[in-house]
Amino acid sequence: MNGREWLVEAHGCSPQALADVQVLRALFDRLIAELGLHPVAPAQWHRFPGPGGITGLCMLAESHLACHTFPEHESLCLNLFCCRPRPEWDWEAGLREMVGAAHVVVRAVDRDYAAVPAAR
């Protein structure tokens, strides 16, 4: 394994939190600090019209952190890829605290990019 990618779905979240860029920015800041990640630029945020879903993306020296919120469905989808090993983060407790998640599903995928032969 060379890296790990976490695919996270949080359900039963607060619609207000999911529509608040400041809440999501605080979530990114917490993940970055607690996992020792290194942003290469400030996170970018886009708010959609209507129910006000938000997409956020932060490029990291380790790869990327992204989220997509769906306030109308009370759900958040989050993706973190780290090309170097990182400690496990307590996604359930963190997302319960930050966005009020009632149920969290986490899939961790080991990424083995060094095992792929280089194209010639």
Secondary structure, DSSP 8 states (H G I E B T S, - for coil): --EEEEEEEEES--HHHHT-HHHHHHHHHHHHHHTT--BSS--EEEE-STT--EEEEEEETTEEEEEEEEGGGTEEEEEEEESS------HHHHHHHHH--SEEEEEEEEE-GGGS----
